[in-house]
């Protein structure tokens, strides 16, 4: 005998930081929301394997949706992080020029930051770009706190709930789960990260494609009690922001990422050659890393869009499925802005939003291990 269908007003597919932010936002607008995560816990994919850096948007292209949502999130985030007790280290960032042409890039970045309304300075002594608003957090704690707060506000979370089918109806969708259960919902929000294109194809929507861009990171302990108190940014290229060196909340220093475009969405391994690639670039920016061996490493797969970025809106085939896809490496920084943007789409689909509730504190989160170790241990338990 089959189980009765779960029912909800909005179903969010995907329990990374973007899905958790949408879940948090909508539950605090009085909506009945069910969060469906295919894995055994939240933030086991890109959200648990990024840098943990909260970007200001100083270098984002003005006028793009991605930039709009990073900036929107930056306004919303401080109050929510404070209420939820999410740890943040307000480090600021420096981008130091090493070549003459770097000064041209830095001046262009300063102009870009001004266009986005982000405070930056150029240091007179060496021409370095200083970005005081950049900060570091624990992305797993951030995700879990958003999700738990959403639960306290009345939302529900189902783990091990992989969506394998979507059946459109006149005024609702029926989501079919791998374990045989089903979910009836007025609107489904596709925040499935690496598998957002797979979810879209369940309703015949092939308008975008997601591929994994691998980013490998290496974790170091500095000798003799040394510490790093700010984020060290490289001069960016058109393809990547390059190798960043940054402190963690627990006193380690991380260098990365690489940017390797793949086809395999399950390849979470760190390549044997990656450390040499990272260390050469990282040590040129932060000499304390010279000669150090990492104490840990991890790889993240960013859900990059094939010739597209930040695909947010109703599916071309089924308007009650809202795609939130191709949210690349800035997803942590933009997540709360994305949640607010998605909320704005719901009234057109007949979902009434209530007044914004004060964020509900979640119970304190005591990590069993550092966030940068958690997903690596989940993916490769024998090697960590």
Secondary structure, 3 states (H helix, E strand, C coil): CCCCCEEEEEEEECCCHHHHHHHHHHHCCCCCEEEECCCCCCCCCHHHCCCCEECCCCCCCCCCHHHHHHHHHHHHHHHHHHHHCCCEECCCEEECCCCHHHHHHHHHHHHHHHHCCCCCEECCCCCCEEECCCEEECHHHHHHHHHHHHHHCCCEEECCCCEEEEEECCCCEEEEECCCCEEEEEEEEECCHHHHHHHHHCCCCCCCCEEEEEEEEEEECCHHHCCCCCEEECCCCCCCCCCEEEECCCCCEEEECCCEECCCCCCCCCCCCHHHHHHHHHHHHCHHHCCCCCCEEEEEEEEEECCECCEEEECCCCCCEEEEECCCCCHHHHHHHHHHHHHHHHHHHCCCCCCCCCCCCCCCCCCCCCHHHHHHHHHCCCCC
